[in-house]
Amino acid sequence: MTAFGKLIRTTAFRLTLAYLFLFALFAASLLGYFAWNTRRLITEQITSTVNAEIGEIDDIFGRRGLRGLVFTIENRALRPGANLYLVTTPNGQAIAGNVGSLAPGVMATNGWSETAYRRLEDQDNADHRALVRVTQLSGGFRLLIGRDLEERKRLFGIVANAAQWSLLIVVVLGLAGGVFVARRVLRRIDAMTGTTQRIMAGDLSGRLPVGRSGDELDRLAENLNAMLERIEALMVGLKEVSDNIAHDLKTPLTRLRNRAEEALASSGSDAEYRHALERTIEESDGLIRTFNALLMIARAESGQARGNMDDFDAAEVANGIHELYEPLAEEDGMTLRVKATSTRLHGNRELISQALANLVENAIKYGTPAPSAQPLSAGAADSAESREILIEARRDGNQVLLSVTDHGPGIPEADRKHAVERFVRLEASRTQPGSGLGLSLASAVATLHGGELRLADAHPGLTATLAIPAADTSERVAGQTPDMSKTG
């Protein structure tokens, strides 16, 4: 398709043509109304003048007779102008006036008529048009008074000529404006099309151009760019998951296979076979947990869990996690404490509970301070505090904060952004069991709910916080339940 063909097919050009037609129709109607109103006004002025003059001449005829009438008509006929006068005898013979000829039957009919005529002094024998009134005087004499319509015709011609030029200018300027607007829109659409073609070819880094006008195309481009950024992030995440599965899950699968081979090669008793099977089952459970975590992260990042969202109390979630993990913390010699204020959340309770559980598991695993980190003079109270994990649920402005604080080595600030990626395990945690998906799941759940995962220093230790927007109904229940602190 040619460039001109693409141009005239654009919506902008077609809209311009539609508006141009409507505007031209409106302008033509306005000029037509003006011309018709001008014609009507001139006609009214003529009739008013002629009626007044007929009344005056009829009065003169009544007072001065035929001689006075003829004298008056002759004098007025000699005046320059467009006025017409004619007096005839009862048998139709002209006796005074400036009209040479009329259309047949005009003088025989009283009243107004528009007729062709010729003046006595005309040398070109050309017909003119006039608006005349014929009246019958006493004695059978007939009087015609009228006015030439050339002035009305000339004025109407001026208006018609102006209308033609005006419409022509409107059409030309409208077409030029339509071409300009259509080319500008087409240029932007072509730029967007080129970018989308590159994206379809596999270049997900492409973005639609955004101008500075802030119009609807700019808003559309901004929204599409946000969508493309989301798609690119999901594709990068998918690639990372695939790479991580290929690398990080290869080791446990290889270890599982080697143990099975070792059991077949070296085990001779039922007890040894049983032990090998138990280790195999334990390794398989770890792999299943890893895959379940990956599936849960995928659900959160894709937004599939939005359909299961409901209002619930964040304090109930915190208390439930406390009851579930308190025995595990005590086995490791740690104290698990909860401090929760009733506040409403709108979200997926299962995912938020799992994310908070992951934070608690990480705190139990990595929240024990290193022996060298405790001073030799530390008292029993300081030692107990250093082995305490605090779960909090509270309202902060328009957000609900679910946090877990420990007193372990924490995460250096430079590594915090890296720590929420899948299968990432920092150097200090390499000796601990795990898959490196706990913080990734918590971050994905927070993002699903329009919030974020915050990692901060606890001086010493780490505070991991799920900051999630509060439910709209939180205003009604805030403050109903005071501090629900517990100490395990």
N, C-alpha and C positions, 0 to 999 in steps of 0.2 A: 504493500500500500504506500502511495506517495505521501510526502509530508503534508501537502495540502489536503489530501483525503483524510489523513488522521486528524488534521486540524478541524475540519468541518464536522467530523463525527463526534467531537468531544461534547460532553454535557454542557460545559461552560459556553461553547459557541451556540449550541441550540437554545440554551436559556437566554443568551443575548439576543438571538433572533426573535424569540417569543416576546421578550420585553420591548424590543425595537418595534415589532408589529403593534403591540398594545399602545406604546407611546405615540407612534405615528397616527394610529387611529384616533387617539385622544386629541392630538394636535390638529388633525384634519377636522374633527368634530368641533373643536373650539373655534378654529378659523371660519368654518362654515356657519356656525352660529353668529359669529361676529359680522360676517358679510350679510347674512340674512337680516340681522337686527339693524345694520346700517341702511340697507335697502328700505326696510320698513320705516325707519325714522325719516329718511328723505321723502318717502311717499306721504307720510303724515304731514310733514312741513309743507309739501306742495298743496295738498288738499286744504290745509288750514289757510294758506295764503290765498288760494283761488276762491274759497268760500267767502272770505272777507272781502275780496275785491268784487265779487259778483254782487254782494249785498250793497257795496258802495256805489257801483255803477247803476244798479237797479234804482237806488235812491235818486241818483242824478237824473236818470231817465224820467222818473216820476215828477221831478221838480222842473226840469228844463226841456223835456220833450225829446223828439228825435234829433233836432239840431244839436242840443247839448250832448246827447249820447254820442253822435258821430264825432263831434269835436273832441270829446274826452278819449274815445277809442283811438282816433288818429294820433293824438298827442302821446298816448301811452305806447302805441305801436312803434313810434319812432325812437323810443328809449332803447339803449343797448341792453342786451340781456337775453334770457331764454324764455321770456313770457310770450304767450300767443293770444291774439285777440281777433275776433271775427264777428261782424253783425250782418245778418241777412234779412231780406224782406220775407213776408209770408210765403212767397213763391220760390224762395231759395236763392235769390240774387244777392251777391255780396255788395255791401254798400260802404264798409269800413273795416280796417284790420290789416294784419300783416301775414295772413295765411293765404297761400296761393292755391293749394289743393288739399283735399282730405280724402280719406277712404270713403267709399260710397256708403250712404246711410247714416253717417255720424251725426249730421245736423238734424236728421229726422227724429232722433231719439234723445229724450231728455235724460240727464244724469251723467255719471262718470263712465269714461271709456279710455282705453289705451289704443292709440291709432297711429298710422303712418301719415305723414304730412310733408308739404313743401312750403317754404317761405316765398313771399313775392320777390325778394331780392336775390334768391339763390340762383346762381348761374350754372351749377353742376348738375341740376335736375336730380340730385340725390335725395332719396327718401330718408326722413328722420322719424324718430318715435317721440310721442308726446303723451302726457296724461292730461286729458281735457274734461271739462264739464260743460254741458249744453243746457241752457234754460230758455224758456219762452217768456218774452216780455208782453206787455199789453199791446194790443193791436196786431198780434200775430208775428211780431218781429222776434228773431231768435239770436241769442247771444252765446258765443263760445269763448271761454277763457281757459287757458291751460299753460303747461310749462314743458319745455323740452326735457327729455330724459337722458340727454348725453352726459350730463354731470353724474347722474346716478350710474350710468353704464361705465363711465371712466373710473369712478371710485370703486365699483365692483371689480373692474379689471385690475386695479392696483392691489386690492385685497387678494384676488385669485393668483396674481403673479407672485405676491409675497408668500402665499400659501405654498405654491409650487416650489419656490426656492427654499422655503423653510423645511418642507418635507424632504427635499433632496439633501439638504445639509444634515438633517437628522439621520437620514438613512446612511449617508457616507460616514458621518462621525460614529453612528452606532455600529456599522460594520467594522470600522477601524478599531473601535473599542473592543468589539467582540473578538476580533483577531488577536489583539494585544492580550486580552484576558485569557483567551483559549491557549495561546502560545505559552503564556506564563504558567498556567495550570498544567499544560501538556509537558512542559519542560520538567516540572517537579514530579509529575507522575512517571515520566520516562526515567528520571533519576531513581525513584523508588522501585520501578520495575527492574532496572539494572541491578540494584542492590539485592532484590529478592531472587533474581536469577543466579547471582553469585552465591547466595545463601543456599538455594536449592542444589547448586553444584557442590556444596560441602563446606563452603567458607562461612562458618557460623559466627565469625567475628565481625561480619559486615553489619552496618547499622544504617537506617534510613536517614537521609539528611534532614535536619531541622532548621528552619529559618528563624528569623528574629521577629516576625510579625505576630506570632501567637495565634494564627488563624486556625480553622478547623483542620487543615492539612498538617499543620505543625503539631496540633494536639493528637491527631491520628498517628503521626510519625513517632511522637514521644511514647504513646501507649504501645505501639508495635515494637519499638526499641526495648521497652521494659519487658515485653513478652519474649523478644529474642534473647535478651540477657538471661531470662529465666530458663529458656530452652537450652541455651548454651551451657548454663550451670548444670542443668540436669544431664546433658550429654557428657559434659566433663566428669560429672559424678558417676555416670554409668561406666565411662571408660576407666575411671579410677577403681570402681568396684570390680570390674572385670580384671584389671591388672592385679588388684590386691588379692582377689580370689585365686588368680593363677599363681601368685608368689607366696602369700601368707598362708593359704590353706594347703599348699602343696606339701609343706613341712609336716603338719599333723597327719595328713593322709599317707605320706611316705613312712612316718613313724608307726602308724597303725599297721601298714602292710609288713614292715620289718618285724614288728612284734609277733604278728601272726606267723610269719616264716620261722622266726626264732622258736616259737612255741612248737611248731611242727617238727623242727629239726632237733631241739634239745630236750623237750619235755618228755618225761617217761611215765610219770604218775598222774593219777586223777587230780591230785592237789595242785600239781604244777599246771596242768591244763586249765583247771578252774581259775587259778591265779592269772593265767594269761588271758582267759576270756573276760575276767573282771577288769583287767587293765584295758582290754579292747573296748569293752562297753563304756568305761570311763572316758576313753579317748573319743568314742563315737558321740557320747553325750555332749562333750565339749564342742564337737563339730556341729551338732544339731543346735546348740545354743548360739553358736556363731551365725549359722544360717537364719535362725529365727530373728536374731538382732538385725541382720541385713534386710530381711523382709520387712521388719517393723520400721526401719529407717526409710526403706523405699516407699512404704505406705505413707509415712509422714511427709516425705519430700514431694510426693506426687499429689498430695491433698486428698487421697482416697478416704482418709479417716474423718473428713469434715461432716460426713453424713451421720456420724454417731455422737455428735456433740450435744451436750445438755448442761443445765445449770447444776452445780453441786458445791459443797462446802470445802474449801481448801484445807481447813483445819481437820476435817475428817480424814482426808488423804494423808496428811502429815502424821496424825495419830495412828492410822492404820499401818503406815510404814514403820513407825516406831515400835509398835507391838510385834511386827513381823521380824524385824532385825535386832531387837533387843537381846534375845538369847545368843545370836551369832556374835554380837559385839562383846557380850560377857565372856564367851568362850575365848576370845582373843584378849581378854583382860582390859576391855575398854568400856566406858560408860556412854550410853546413848540417851540423850535428853531431848525433849521436844518442847517447843514454845510456840503455841499456835493460837491465833485470834480468829474467830469465826468470820469468814468473808467469802463472798460468792464468786465462783468462777464459771465461765461458759466455755466448755471444751470437751475433749475426749478424755473421760476420767481414766480409762485403762492406760492410755499413752502417757498422761501426766504422772500417774502412779508409777509406771515403769521407769520414766525418766528420773523421778525422785529416788526410786529404788536404786537405780544405777549410781546416782551421786552418793548415796549412803554406802553402797558396796565399795566404791572407790575410796571413800573416807575410811572405812574399816580396813581395807587392804593397805592403803598408803598413808593413813593418818597417824601412825605411830612415829613419834619423833625418834631420830637416830640417837643411840646412846651417847655419842659425842656431843649432841646438841643440847643435852641436859647438864646444867652445872652440877658439880659435886656437892655443893652446899644446898641444893634444892630440897625443900621440905616436903613432907607428905602431901600437903595441900597443893603445892605447885605440881607435884608428880601426878596427882589425881586429875588436876585441871588439864594437864598436857595430854592425858589419855581420854579426854572427853570429846564427844561428837555431839553437836547441837543441830537439831532440825528445827527450822523456823517457818511459820506461815503467817504473813501479815499483809496489811493493805498499805500501800505507799502511793498516795495520789490516785490516779486512775489505773494503777497496776497492782497485781497481787504478786508478792515475792515469796517463792518457795526456795529456801536456801539450806545448805548443809555446810557446816564449819567444822574443820578439824584442826589439829595442832601438829601436823606432820611437816615434811620438808616443803610442801607446796609445789607450785609450778612457776619457774622463772617467767617474768613478763614477756621475754622475747620468744618463749615457746608456747604461749597460751593460744595464739591463733592456730598454730600447727597442731596443738593437742586435740582439737575437736575434729580433726580429719579421721577418716576411717583407717583402722588398723595401725594407727600411730601409737607407739609406746615409747615414752621418753626413757632416757638412759637409766634413771633411778628406778624405773618400774620393770625393767627387763627380767628381773629374777622372780617376779610375782606372776602367778597364773592369770590368764586373761587374754582377750582377743583385741583389745584396743578399740572397742566399739561403744563403750559406755557413754563417753562425752559426745560422740557423734550422734547417738540416738537422742540424748538430752537436747543437743542443739537443734536437731531436726524437729523434735516435738515443739520446742519453743517457737521456732520459725513458723510451723504449721498454725500455731495459735496467734500469730501476729506479734510475738514477743522475741526474746533473745536469751541466750545463755551467757551469764557474766562470770568471769573468773577473776577473783581479787585476793590480795594478801590478807591474811588474818592476824599476822604479826604475833607469833609465827603461825604457819599453816596456810590453808587455802579455804576460801569461801566460794562455793559454786552456787549460783543463784539462777533460778528460772523466773524471769520477769515476764509475766503474762498479763494482758489487759483484763481488767475486772469485768464481771458481767454487769449489764445495765441495771439489774435489780439489786446491786450491792448497796445502793443508797438506802434501801428499805430495811436491810438486815444488819448494816454496819453498826457496831456498838451493842447489839443485843446480847452477845455472849462475851464476857470479859476474858482476860488472859486465862488460857487453859494449859498452863505450864505443868509439865510432869518431869520427874527425875527418875531415870531407870536405875 
